[in-house]
């Protein structure tokens, strides 16, 4: 298992967190996604390390932006 944290810009509420969680959860190998709206932090636990561009694409699909 591996864990990685990302900063997501634009989340303001529980609905935002749910949208991001659902999109990132669809990536292959993801076991869990923890979203903290206040800090903008998204922590992903997965079987193997995820490609940053795949996570960025999932966050974009949810309507937000991954901060590099």
PDB file of N, CA, C, O and CB in Angstrom:
ATOM      1  N   UNK A   1       0.837  -1.186   0.000  1.00  0.00           N
ATOM      2  CA  UNK A   1       0.000   0.000   0.000  1.00  0.00           C
ATOM      3  C   UNK A   1       0.879   1.246   0.000  1.00  0.00           C
ATOM      4  O   UNK A   1       1.965   1.273   0.578  1.00  0.00           O
ATOM      5  CB  UNK A   1      -0.950   0.000   1.215  1.00  0.00           C
ATOM      6  N   UNK A   2       0.377   2.252  -0.657  1.00  0.00           N
ATOM      7  CA  UNK A   2       1.079   3.527  -0.692  1.00  0.00           C
ATOM      8  C   UNK A   2       0.069   4.642  -0.437  1.00  0.00           C
ATOM      9  O   UNK A   2      -1.110   4.516  -0.769  1.00  0.00           O
ATOM     10  CB  UNK A   2       1.812   3.733  -2.056  1.00  0.00           C
ATOM     11  N   UNK A   3       0.547   5.730   0.155  1.00  0.00           N
ATOM     12  CA  UNK A   3      -0.323   6.866   0.450  1.00  0.00           C
ATOM     13  C   UNK A   3       0.309   8.124  -0.128  1.00  0.00           C
ATOM     14  O   UNK A   3       1.514   8.338   0.004  1.00  0.00           O
ATOM     15  CB  UNK A   3      -0.561   7.016   1.986  1.00  0.00           C
ATOM     16  N   UNK A   4      -0.504   8.951  -0.766  1.00  0.00           N
ATOM     17  CA  UNK A   4      -0.029  10.204  -1.340  1.00  0.00           C
ATOM     18  C   UNK A   4      -1.049  11.294  -1.050  1.00  0.00           C
ATOM     19  O   UNK A   4      -2.255  11.047  -1.033  1.00  0.00           O
ATOM     20  CB  UNK A   4       0.216  10.065  -2.868  1.00  0.00           C
ATOM     21  N   UNK A   5      -0.545  12.514  -0.822  1.00  0.00           N
ATOM     22  CA  UNK A   5      -1.420  13.651  -0.564  1.00  0.00           C
ATOM     23  C   UNK A   5      -1.282  14.666  -1.686  1.00  0.00           C
ATOM     24  O   UNK A   5      -0.201  14.867  -2.239  1.00  0.00           O
ATOM     25  CB  UNK A   5      -1.096  14.299   0.798  1.00  0.00           C
ATOM     26  N   UNK A   6      -2.393  15.295  -2.004  1.00  0.00           N
ATOM     27  CA  UNK A   6      -2.452  16.290  -3.068  1.00  0.00           C
ATOM     28  C   UNK A   6      -3.218  17.500  -2.556  1.00  0.00           C
ATOM     29  O   UNK A   6      -4.014  17.389  -1.624  1.00  0.00           O
ATOM     30  CB  UNK A   6      -3.118  15.709  -4.351  1.00  0.00           C
ATOM     31  N   UNK A   7      -2.978  18.647  -3.163  1.00  0.00           N
ATOM     32  CA  UNK A   7      -3.737  19.847  -2.847  1.00  0.00           C
ATOM     33  C   UNK A   7      -4.658  20.141  -4.020  1.00  0.00           C
ATOM     34  O   UNK A   7      -4.225  20.210  -5.170  1.00  0.00           O
ATOM     35  CB  UNK A   7      -2.796  21.057  -2.548  1.00  0.00           C
ATOM     36  N   UNK A   8      -5.940  20.315  -3.705  1.00  0.00           N
ATOM     37  CA  UNK A   8      -6.950  20.577  -4.721  1.00  0.00           C
ATOM     38  C   UNK A   8      -7.524  21.962  -4.480  1.00  0.00           C
ATOM     39  O   UNK A   8      -7.881  22.318  -3.356  1.00  0.00           O
ATOM     40  CB  UNK A   8      -8.070  19.494  -4.701  1.00  0.00           C
ATOM     41  N   UNK A   9      -7.607  22.732  -5.546  1.00  0.00           N
ATOM     42  CA  UNK A   9      -8.095  24.102  -5.470  1.00  0.00           C
ATOM     43  C   UNK A   9      -9.552  24.171  -5.903  1.00  0.00           C
ATOM     44  O   UNK A   9      -9.946  23.541  -6.884  1.00  0.00           O
ATOM     45  CB  UNK A   9      -7.237  25.031  -6.337  1.00  0.00           C
ATOM     46  N   UNK A  10     -10.355  24.944  -5.162  1.00  0.00           N
ATOM     47  CA  UNK A  10     -11.730  25.212  -5.563  1.00  0.00           C
ATOM     48  C   UNK A  10     -12.805  24.495  -4.761  1.00  0.00           C
ATOM     49  O   UNK A  10     -13.989  24.774  -4.947  1.00  0.00           O
ATOM     50  CB  UNK A  10     -11.889  24.858  -6.967  1.00  0.00           C
ATOM     51  N   UNK A  11     -12.430  23.583  -3.877  1.00  0.00           N
ATOM     52  CA  UNK A  11     -13.440  22.883  -3.081  1.00  0.00           C
ATOM     53  C   UNK A  11     -13.919  23.790  -1.948  1.00  0.00           C
ATOM     54  O   UNK A  11     -13.118  24.434  -1.271  1.00  0.00           O
ATOM     55  CB  UNK A  11     -12.870  21.549  -2.511  1.00  0.00           C
ATOM     56  N   UNK A  12     -15.245  23.830  -1.754  1.00  0.00           N
ATOM     57  CA  UNK A  12     -15.796  24.699  -0.712  1.00  0.00           C
ATOM     58  C   UNK A  12     -16.819  24.018   0.185  1.00  0.00           C
ATOM     59  O   UNK A  12     -17.229  24.595   1.192  1.00  0.00           O
ATOM     60  CB  UNK A  12     -16.424  25.893  -1.342  1.00  0.00           C
ATOM     61  N   UNK A  13     -17.246  22.788  -0.162  1.00  0.00           N
ATOM     62  CA  UNK A  13     -18.323  22.171   0.620  1.00  0.00           C
ATOM     63  C   UNK A  13     -18.248  20.646   0.556  1.00  0.00           C
ATOM     64  O   UNK A  13     -17.376  20.074  -0.098  1.00  0.00           O
ATOM     65  CB  UNK A  13     -19.692  22.650   0.114  1.00  0.00           C
ATOM     66  N   UNK A  14     -19.175  20.013   1.245  1.00  0.00           N
ATOM     67  CA  UNK A  14     -19.245  18.558   1.260  1.00  0.00           C
ATOM     68  C   UNK A  14     -19.523  17.970  -0.109  1.00  0.00           C
ATOM     69  O   UNK A  14     -19.013  16.899  -0.438  1.00  0.00           O
ATOM     70  CB  UNK A  14     -20.299  18.109   2.219  1.00  0.00           C
ATOM     71  N   UNK A  15     -20.327  18.657  -0.913  1.00  0.00           N
ATOM     72  CA  UNK A  15     -20.600  18.175  -2.269  1.00  0.00           C
ATOM     73  C   UNK A  15     -19.312  18.155  -3.085  1.00  0.00           C
ATOM     74  O   UNK A  15     -19.075  17.223  -3.852  1.00  0.00           O
ATOM     75  CB  UNK A  15     -21.665  19.061  -2.962  1.00  0.00           C
ATOM     76  N   UNK A  16     -18.483  19.179  -2.921  1.00  0.00           N
ATOM     77  CA  UNK A  16     -17.192  19.233  -3.612  1.00  0.00           C
ATOM     78  C   UNK A  16     -16.345  18.015  -3.231  1.00  0.00           C
ATOM     79  O   UNK A  16     -15.765  17.349  -4.089  1.00  0.00           O
ATOM     80  CB  UNK A  16     -16.438  20.550  -3.267  1.00  0.00           C
ATOM     81  N   UNK A  17     -16.289  17.743  -1.933  1.00  0.00           N
ATOM     82  CA  UNK A  17     -15.500  16.614  -1.440  1.00  0.00           C
ATOM     83  C   UNK A  17     -16.008  15.305  -2.022  1.00  0.00           C
ATOM     84  O   UNK A  17     -15.215  14.451  -2.417  1.00  0.00           O
ATOM     85  CB  UNK A  17     -15.535  16.558   0.091  1.00  0.00           C
ATOM     86  N   UNK A  18     -17.318  15.141  -2.077  1.00  0.00           N
ATOM     87  CA  UNK A  18     -17.908  13.919  -2.620  1.00  0.00           C
ATOM     88  C   UNK A  18     -17.560  13.754  -4.097  1.00  0.00           C
ATOM     89  O   UNK A  18     -17.232  12.654  -4.540  1.00  0.00           O
ATOM     90  CB  UNK A  18     -19.431  13.932  -2.435  1.00  0.00           C
ATOM     91  N   UNK A  19     -17.629  14.840  -4.852  1.00  0.00           N
ATOM     92  CA  UNK A  19     -17.312  14.779  -6.282  1.00  0.00           C
ATOM     93  C   UNK A  19     -15.870  14.336  -6.504  1.00  0.00           C
ATOM     94  O   UNK A  19     -15.604  13.465  -7.332  1.00  0.00           O
ATOM     95  CB  UNK A  19     -17.550  16.144  -6.943  1.00  0.00           C
ATOM     96  N   UNK A  20     -14.943  14.937  -5.766  1.00  0.00           N
ATOM     97  CA  UNK A  20     -13.529  14.590  -5.899  1.00  0.00           C
ATOM     98  C   UNK A  20     -13.306  13.147  -5.456  1.00  0.00           C
ATOM     99  O   UNK A  20     -12.617  12.385  -6.134  1.00  0.00           O
ATOM    100  CB  UNK A  20     -12.645  15.555  -5.071  1.00  0.00           C
ATOM    101  N   UNK A  21     -13.885  12.776  -4.327  1.00  0.00           N
ATOM    102  CA  UNK A  21     -13.723  11.409  -3.801  1.00  0.00           C
ATOM    103  C   UNK A  21     -14.217  10.373  -4.816  1.00  0.00           C
ATOM    104  O   UNK A  21     -13.548   9.367  -5.050  1.00  0.00           O
ATOM    105  CB  UNK A  21     -14.492  11.248  -2.461  1.00  0.00           C
ATOM    106  N   UNK A  22     -15.375  10.614  -5.414  1.00  0.00           N
ATOM    107  CA  UNK A  22     -15.931   9.659  -6.377  1.00  0.00           C
ATOM    108  C   UNK A  22     -15.046   9.510  -7.614  1.00  0.00           C
ATOM    109  O   UNK A  22     -14.810   8.392  -8.072  1.00  0.00           O
ATOM    110  CB  UNK A  22     -17.330  10.095  -6.796  1.00  0.00           C
ATOM    111  N   UNK A  23     -14.560  10.614  -8.151  1.00  0.00           N
ATOM    112  CA  UNK A  23     -13.730  10.545  -9.370  1.00  0.00           C
ATOM    113  C   UNK A  23     -12.390   9.878  -9.097  1.00  0.00           C
ATOM    114  O   UNK A  23     -11.963   9.016  -9.866  1.00  0.00           O
ATOM    115  CB  UNK A  23     -13.499  11.951  -9.942  1.00  0.00           C
ATOM    116  N   UNK A  24     -11.722  10.260  -8.018  1.00  0.00           N
ATOM    117  CA  UNK A  24     -10.406   9.690  -7.708  1.00  0.00           C
ATOM    118  C   UNK A  24     -10.546   8.212  -7.344  1.00  0.00           C
ATOM    119  O   UNK A  24      -9.666   7.411  -7.656  1.00  0.00           O
ATOM    120  CB  UNK A  24      -9.728  10.469  -6.549  1.00  0.00           C
ATOM    121  N   UNK A  25     -11.637   7.852  -6.692  1.00  0.00           N
ATOM    122  CA  UNK A  25     -11.867   6.451  -6.305  1.00  0.00           C
ATOM    123  C   UNK A  25     -11.966   5.523  -7.504  1.00  0.00           C
ATOM    124  O   UNK A  25     -11.730   4.321  -7.376  1.00  0.00           O
ATOM    125  CB  UNK A  25     -13.131   6.340  -5.481  1.00  0.00           C
ATOM    126  N   UNK A  26     -12.310   6.058  -8.660  1.00  0.00           N
ATOM    127  CA  UNK A  26     -12.444   5.232  -9.866  1.00  0.00           C
ATOM    128  C   UNK A  26     -11.101   4.844 -10.482  1.00  0.00           C
ATOM    129  O   UNK A  26     -11.057   3.980 -11.358  1.00  0.00           O
ATOM    130  CB  UNK A  26     -13.269   5.963 -10.895  1.00  0.00           C
ATOM    131  N   UNK A  27     -10.012   5.462 -10.043  1.00  0.00           N
ATOM    132  CA  UNK A  27      -8.691   5.112 -10.580  1.00  0.00           C
ATOM    133  C   UNK A  27      -8.312   3.703 -10.127  1.00  0.00           C
ATOM    134  O   UNK A  27      -8.594   3.305  -8.997  1.00  0.00           O
ATOM    135  CB  UNK A  27      -7.612   6.143 -10.122  1.00  0.00           C
ATOM    136  N   UNK A  28      -7.678   2.966 -11.013  1.00  0.00           N
ATOM    137  CA  UNK A  28      -7.287   1.587 -10.718  1.00  0.00           C
ATOM    138  C   UNK A  28      -6.356   1.521  -9.518  1.00  0.00           C
ATOM    139  O   UNK A  28      -5.378   2.263  -9.434  1.00  0.00           O
ATOM    140  CB  UNK A  28      -6.616   0.954 -11.932  1.00  0.00           C
ATOM    141  N   UNK A  29      -6.672   0.624  -8.593  1.00  0.00           N
ATOM    142  CA  UNK A  29      -5.815   0.391  -7.434  1.00  0.00           C
ATOM    143  C   UNK A  29      -6.115   1.250  -6.224  1.00  0.00           C
ATOM    144  O   UNK A  29      -5.535   1.027  -5.162  1.00  0.00           O
ATOM    145  CB  UNK A  29      -4.423   0.600  -7.818  1.00  0.00           C
ATOM    146  N   UNK A  30      -7.001   2.225  -6.349  1.00  0.00           N
ATOM    147  CA  UNK A  30      -7.308   3.109  -5.213  1.00  0.00           C
ATOM    148  C   UNK A  30      -8.118   2.344  -4.175  1.00  0.00           C
ATOM    149  O   UNK A  30      -9.129   1.718  -4.493  1.00  0.00           O
ATOM    150  CB  UNK A  30      -8.087   4.377  -5.682  1.00  0.00           C
ATOM    151  N   UNK A  31      -7.655   2.405  -2.926  1.00  0.00           N
ATOM    152  CA  UNK A  31      -8.332   1.737  -1.812  1.00  0.00           C
ATOM    153  C   UNK A  31      -9.207   2.708  -1.025  1.00  0.00           C
ATOM    154  O   UNK A  31     -10.307   2.355  -0.600  1.00  0.00           O
ATOM    155  CB  UNK A  31      -7.305   1.091  -0.882  1.00  0.00           C
ATOM    156  N   UNK A  32      -8.709   3.948  -0.831  1.00  0.00           N
ATOM    157  CA  UNK A  32      -9.487   4.942  -0.092  1.00  0.00           C
ATOM    158  C   UNK A  32      -9.054   6.348  -0.490  1.00  0.00           C
ATOM    159  O   UNK A  32      -7.927   6.572  -0.932  1.00  0.00           O
ATOM    160  CB  UNK A  32      -9.326   4.740   1.430  1.00  0.00           C
ATOM    161  N   UNK A  33      -9.983   7.290  -0.320  1.00  0.00           N
ATOM    162  CA  UNK A  33      -9.726   8.690  -0.626  1.00  0.00           C
ATOM    163  C   UNK A  33     -10.281   9.511   0.529  1.00  0.00           C
ATOM    164  O   UNK A  33     -11.473   9.438   0.829  1.00  0.00           O
ATOM    165  CB  UNK A  33     -10.368   9.114  -1.999  1.00  0.00           C
ATOM    166  N   UNK A  34      -9.423  10.291   1.175  1.00  0.00           N
ATOM    167  CA  UNK A  34      -9.837  11.156   2.270  1.00  0.00           C
ATOM    168  C   UNK A  34      -9.715  12.599   1.802  1.00  0.00           C
ATOM    169  O   UNK A  34      -8.649  13.020   1.351  1.00  0.00           O
ATOM    170  CB  UNK A  34      -8.982  10.902   3.554  1.00  0.00           C
ATOM    171  N   UNK A  35     -10.800  13.359   1.909  1.00  0.00           N
ATOM    172  CA  UNK A  35     -10.819  14.739   1.433  1.00  0.00           C
ATOM    173  C   UNK A  35     -11.065  15.682   2.604  1.00  0.00           C
ATOM    174  O   UNK A  35     -12.033  15.512   3.346  1.00  0.00           O
ATOM    175  CB  UNK A  35     -11.899  14.932   0.343  1.00  0.00           C
ATOM    176  N   UNK A  36     -10.194  16.675   2.774  1.00  0.00           N
ATOM    177  CA  UNK A  36     -10.363  17.720   3.781  1.00  0.00           C
ATOM    178  C   UNK A  36     -10.610  19.029   3.039  1.00  0.00           C
ATOM    179  O   UNK A  36      -9.682  19.635   2.504  1.00  0.00           O
ATOM    180  CB  UNK A  36      -9.106  17.824   4.734  1.00  0.00           C
ATOM    181  N   UNK A  37     -11.871  19.458   3.011  1.00  0.00           N
ATOM    182  CA  UNK A  37     -12.255  20.648   2.252  1.00  0.00           C
ATOM    183  C   UNK A  37     -11.538  21.896   2.774  1.00  0.00           C
ATOM    184  O   UNK A  37     -11.071  22.716   1.984  1.00  0.00           O
ATOM    185  CB  UNK A  37     -13.774  20.850   2.315  1.00  0.00           C
ATOM    186  N   UNK A  38     -11.451  22.042   4.084  1.00  0.00           N
ATOM    187  CA  UNK A  38     -10.850  23.245   4.671  1.00  0.00           C
ATOM    188  C   UNK A  38      -9.416  23.473   4.217  1.00  0.00           C
ATOM    189  O   UNK A  38      -9.034  24.598   3.898  1.00  0.00           O
ATOM    190  CB  UNK A  38     -10.887  23.155   6.175  1.00  0.00           C
ATOM    191  N   UNK A  39      -8.627  22.412   4.189  1.00  0.00           N
ATOM    192  CA  UNK A  39      -7.222  22.551   3.800  1.00  0.00           C
ATOM    193  C   UNK A  39      -7.012  22.322   2.307  1.00  0.00           C
ATOM    194  O   UNK A  39      -5.974  22.689   1.757  1.00  0.00           O
ATOM    195  CB  UNK A  39      -6.366  21.579   4.591  1.00  0.00           C
ATOM    196  N   UNK A  40      -8.003  21.714   1.656  1.00  0.00           N
ATOM    197  CA  UNK A  40      -7.865  21.373   0.240  1.00  0.00           C
ATOM    198  C   UNK A  40      -7.032  20.126   0.016  1.00  0.00           C
ATOM    199  O   UNK A  40      -6.636  19.837  -1.113  1.00  0.00           O
ATOM    200  CB  UNK A  40      -7.253  22.522  -0.507  1.00  0.00           C
ATOM    201  N   UNK A  41      -6.763  19.385   1.079  1.00  0.00           N
ATOM    202  CA  UNK A  41      -5.920  18.190   0.973  1.00  0.00           C
ATOM    203  C   UNK A  41      -6.740  16.958   0.628  1.00  0.00           C
ATOM    204  O   UNK A  41      -7.809  16.718   1.189  1.00  0.00           O
ATOM    205  CB  UNK A  41      -5.162  17.958   2.275  1.00  0.00           C
ATOM    206  N   UNK A  42      -6.212  16.188  -0.307  1.00  0.00           N
ATOM    207  CA  UNK A  42      -6.801  14.915  -0.694  1.00  0.00           C
ATOM    208  C   UNK A  42      -5.724  13.863  -0.479  1.00  0.00           C
ATOM    209  O   UNK A  42      -4.645  13.941  -1.066  1.00  0.00           O
ATOM    210  CB  UNK A  42      -7.321  14.929  -2.189  1.00  0.00           C
ATOM    211  N   UNK A  43      -6.018  12.880   0.362  1.00  0.00           N
ATOM    212  CA  UNK A  43      -5.068  11.811   0.643  1.00  0.00           C
ATOM    213  C   UNK A  43      -5.614  10.520   0.047  1.00  0.00           C
ATOM    214  O   UNK A  43      -6.740  10.107   0.322  1.00  0.00           O
ATOM    215  CB  UNK A  43      -4.817  11.661   2.180  1.00  0.00           C
ATOM    216  N   UNK A  44      -4.779   9.901  -0.777  1.00  0.00           N
ATOM    217  CA  UNK A  44      -5.198   8.704  -1.512  1.00  0.00           C
ATOM    218  C   UNK A  44      -4.336   7.522  -1.075  1.00  0.00           C
ATOM    219  O   UNK A  44      -3.107   7.597  -1.082  1.00  0.00           O
ATOM    220  CB  UNK A  44      -5.091   8.925  -3.056  1.00  0.00           C
ATOM    221  N   UNK A  45      -4.993   6.443  -0.699  1.00  0.00           N
ATOM    222  CA  UNK A  45      -4.310   5.192  -0.391  1.00  0.00           C
ATOM    223  C   UNK A  45      -4.582   4.245  -1.557  1.00  0.00           C
ATOM    224  O   UNK A  45      -5.730   4.036  -1.951  1.00  0.00           O
ATOM    225  CB  UNK A  45      -4.795   4.578   0.990  1.00  0.00           C
ATOM    226  N   UNK A  46      -3.505   3.677  -2.102  1.00  0.00           N
ATOM    227  CA  UNK A  46      -3.646   2.813  -3.276  1.00  0.00           C
ATOM    228  C   UNK A  46      -2.683   1.631  -3.187  1.00  0.00           C
ATOM    229  O   UNK A  46      -1.749   1.614  -2.386  1.00  0.00           O
ATOM    230  CB  UNK A  46      -3.392   3.613  -4.573  1.00  0.00           C
ATOM    231  N   UNK A  47      -2.948   0.648  -4.039  1.00  0.00           N
ATOM    232  CA  UNK A  47      -2.101  -0.548  -4.075  1.00  0.00           C
ATOM    233  C   UNK A  47      -0.677  -0.212  -4.494  1.00  0.00           C
ATOM    234  O   UNK A  47       0.285  -0.729  -3.927  1.00  0.00           O
ATOM    235  CB  UNK A  47      -2.689  -1.586  -5.027  1.00  0.00           C
ATOM    236  N   UNK A  48      -0.553   0.654  -5.487  1.00  0.00           N
ATOM    237  CA  UNK A  48       0.742   1.078  -6.006  1.00  0.00           C
ATOM    238  C   UNK A  48       0.695   2.593  -6.209  1.00  0.00           C
ATOM    239  O   UNK A  48      -0.394   3.165  -6.236  1.00  0.00           O
ATOM    240  CB  UNK A  48       1.094   0.333  -7.345  1.00  0.00           C
ATOM    241  N   UNK A  49       1.839   3.255  -6.351  1.00  0.00           N
ATOM    242  CA  UNK A  49       1.826   4.705  -6.581  1.00  0.00           C
ATOM    243  C   UNK A  49       1.018   5.054  -7.841  1.00  0.00           C
ATOM    244  O   UNK A  49       1.085   4.354  -8.851  1.00  0.00           O
ATOM    245  CB  UNK A  49       3.271   5.241  -6.711  1.00  0.00           C
ATOM    246  N   UNK A  50       0.265   6.138  -7.755  1.00  0.00           N
ATOM    247  CA  UNK A  50      -0.545   6.599  -8.879  1.00  0.00           C
ATOM    248  C   UNK A  50       0.218   7.641  -9.685  1.00  0.00           C
ATOM    249  O   UNK A  50       1.015   8.403  -9.137  1.00  0.00           O
ATOM    250  CB  UNK A  50      -1.884   7.177  -8.384  1.00  0.00           C
ATOM    251  N   UNK A  51      -0.031   7.669 -10.976  1.00  0.00           N
ATOM    252  CA  UNK A  51       0.556   8.702 -11.827  1.00  0.00           C
ATOM    253  C   UNK A  51      -0.129  10.028 -11.506  1.00  0.00           C
ATOM    254  O   UNK A  51      -1.356  10.100 -11.446  1.00  0.00           O
ATOM    255  CB  UNK A  51       0.408   8.341 -13.350  1.00  0.00           C
ATOM    256  N   UNK A  52       0.661  11.068 -11.302  1.00  0.00           N
ATOM    257  CA  UNK A  52       0.115  12.385 -10.955  1.00  0.00           C
ATOM    258  C   UNK A  52      -0.847  12.896 -12.024  1.00  0.00           C
ATOM    259  O   UNK A  52      -1.838  13.553 -11.703  1.00  0.00           O
ATOM    260  CB  UNK A  52       1.247  13.391 -10.756  1.00  0.00           C
ATOM    261  N   UNK A  53      -0.562  12.600 -13.291  1.00  0.00           N
ATOM    262  CA  UNK A  53      -1.457  13.077 -14.348  1.00  0.00           C
ATOM    263  C   UNK A  53      -2.811  12.373 -14.298  1.00  0.00           C
ATOM    264  O   UNK A  53      -3.822  12.963 -14.679  1.00  0.00           O
ATOM    265  CB  UNK A  53      -0.814  12.869 -15.718  1.00  0.00           C
ATOM    266  N   UNK A  54      -2.849  11.135 -13.842  1.00  0.00           N
ATOM    267  CA  UNK A  54      -4.119  10.415 -13.710  1.00  0.00           C
ATOM    268  C   UNK A  54      -4.953  11.023 -12.582  1.00  0.00           C
ATOM    269  O   UNK A  54      -6.167  11.180 -12.711  1.00  0.00           O
ATOM    270  CB  UNK A  54      -3.870   8.906 -13.445  1.00  0.00           C
ATOM    271  N   UNK A  55      -4.292  11.360 -11.482  1.00  0.00           N
ATOM    272  CA  UNK A  55      -4.992  11.998 -10.360  1.00  0.00           C
ATOM    273  C   UNK A  55      -5.485  13.378 -10.791  1.00  0.00           C
ATOM    274  O   UNK A  55      -6.621  13.752 -10.498  1.00  0.00           O
ATOM    275  CB  UNK A  55      -4.062  12.111  -9.110  1.00  0.00           C
ATOM    276  N   UNK A  56      -4.643  14.127 -11.479  1.00  0.00           N
ATOM    277  CA  UNK A  56      -5.027  15.459 -11.961  1.00  0.00           C
ATOM    278  C   UNK A  56      -6.230  15.371 -12.896  1.00  0.00           C
ATOM    279  O   UNK A  56      -7.133  16.204 -12.816  1.00  0.00           O
ATOM    280  CB  UNK A  56      -3.844  16.135 -12.682  1.00  0.00           C
ATOM    281  N   UNK A  57      -6.255  14.384 -13.772  1.00  0.00           N
ATOM    282  CA  UNK A  57      -7.374  14.212 -14.704  1.00  0.00           C
ATOM    283  C   UNK A  57      -8.664  13.897 -13.947  1.00  0.00           C
ATOM    284  O   UNK A  57      -9.726  14.409 -14.302  1.00  0.00           O
ATOM    285  CB  UNK A  57      -7.065  13.090 -15.720  1.00  0.00           C
ATOM    286  N   UNK A  58      -8.586  13.070 -12.919  1.00  0.00           N
ATOM    287  CA  UNK A  58      -9.770  12.723 -12.124  1.00  0.00           C
ATOM    288  C   UNK A  58     -10.296  13.957 -11.386  1.00  0.00           C
ATOM    289  O   UNK A  58     -11.504  14.187 -11.329  1.00  0.00           O
ATOM    290  CB  UNK A  58      -9.437  11.593 -11.114  1.00  0.00           C
ATOM    291  N   UNK A  59      -9.382  14.743 -10.826  1.00  0.00           N
ATOM    292  CA  UNK A  59      -9.778  15.967 -10.113  1.00  0.00           C
ATOM    293  C   UNK A  59     -10.404  16.959 -11.090  1.00  0.00           C
ATOM    294  O   UNK A  59     -11.402  17.604 -10.765  1.00  0.00           O
ATOM    295  CB  UNK A  59      -8.556  16.613  -9.398  1.00  0.00           C
ATOM    296  N   UNK A  60      -9.831  17.082 -12.271  1.00  0.00           N
ATOM    297  CA  UNK A  60     -10.379  17.969 -13.297  1.00  0.00           C
ATOM    298  C   UNK A  60     -11.769  17.506 -13.714  1.00  0.00           C
ATOM    299  O   UNK A  60     -12.667  18.327 -13.904  1.00  0.00           O
ATOM    300  CB  UNK A  60      -9.446  18.026 -14.520  1.00  0.00           C
ATOM    301  N   UNK A  61     -11.950  16.208 -13.856  1.00  0.00           N
ATOM    302  CA  UNK A  61     -13.260  15.645 -14.213  1.00  0.00           C
ATOM    303  C   UNK A  61     -14.317  15.993 -13.162  1.00  0.00           C
ATOM    304  O   UNK A  61     -15.493  16.168 -13.481  1.00  0.00           O
ATOM    305  CB  UNK A  61     -13.160  14.114 -14.371  1.00  0.00           C
ATOM    306  N   UNK A  62     -13.874  16.090 -11.900  1.00  0.00           N
ATOM    307  CA  UNK A  62     -14.788  16.458 -10.810  1.00  0.00           C
ATOM    308  C   UNK A  62     -15.093  17.959 -10.812  1.00  0.00           C
ATOM    309  O   UNK A  62     -16.012  18.413 -10.130  1.00  0.00           O
ATOM    310  CB  UNK A  62     -14.187  16.050  -9.457  1.00  0.00           C
ATOM    311  N   UNK A  63     -14.307  18.731 -11.591  1.00  0.00           N
ATOM    312  CA  UNK A  63     -14.568  20.168 -11.692  1.00  0.00           C
ATOM    313  C   UNK A  63     -13.630  21.038 -10.876  1.00  0.00           C
ATOM    314  O   UNK A  63     -13.921  22.208 -10.631  1.00  0.00           O
ATOM    315  CB  UNK A  63     -15.958  20.446 -11.272  1.00  0.00           C
ATOM    316  N   UNK A  64     -12.509  20.476 -10.455  1.00  0.00           N
ATOM    317  CA  UNK A  64     -11.551  21.205  -9.613  1.00  0.00           C
ATOM    318  C   UNK A  64     -10.165  21.113 -10.226  1.00  0.00           C
ATOM    319  O   UNK A  64      -9.984  20.528 -11.294  1.00  0.00           O
ATOM    320  CB  UNK A  64     -11.542  20.646  -8.162  1.00  0.00           C
ATOM    321  N   UNK A  65      -9.178  21.702  -9.536  1.00  0.00           N
ATOM    322  CA  UNK A  65      -7.843  21.744 -10.105  1.00  0.00           C
ATOM    323  C   UNK A  65      -6.826  21.244  -9.081  1.00  0.00           C
ATOM    324  O   UNK A  65      -6.813  21.680  -7.930  1.00  0.00           O
ATOM    325  CB  UNK A  65      -7.495  23.171 -10.569  1.00  0.00           C
ATOM    326  N   UNK A  66      -5.975  20.320  -9.528  1.00  0.00           N
ATOM    327  CA  UNK A  66      -4.886  19.834  -8.708  1.00  0.00           C
ATOM    328  C   UNK A  66      -3.764  20.853  -8.751  1.00  0.00           C
ATOM    329  O   UNK A  66      -3.328  21.256  -9.830  1.00  0.00           O
ATOM    330  CB  UNK A  66      -4.398  18.443  -9.184  1.00  0.00           C
ATOM    331  N   UNK A  67      -3.294  21.274  -7.583  1.00  0.00           N
ATOM    332  CA  UNK A  67      -2.219  22.248  -7.491  1.00  0.00           C
ATOM    333  C   UNK A  67      -0.893  21.513  -7.439  1.00  0.00           C
ATOM    334  O   UNK A  67      -0.695  20.635  -6.598  1.00  0.00           O
ATOM    335  CB  UNK A  67      -2.396  23.160  -6.254  1.00  0.00           C
ATOM    336  N   UNK A  68       0.019  21.871  -8.339  1.00  0.00           N
ATOM    337  CA  UNK A  68       1.325  21.190  -8.419  1.00  0.00           C
ATOM    338  C   UNK A  68       2.199  21.536  -7.239  1.00  0.00           C
ATOM    339  O   UNK A  68       3.328  21.055  -7.144  1.00  0.00           O
ATOM    340  CB  UNK A  68       2.046  21.555  -9.713  1.00  0.00           C
TER     341      UNK A  68
END
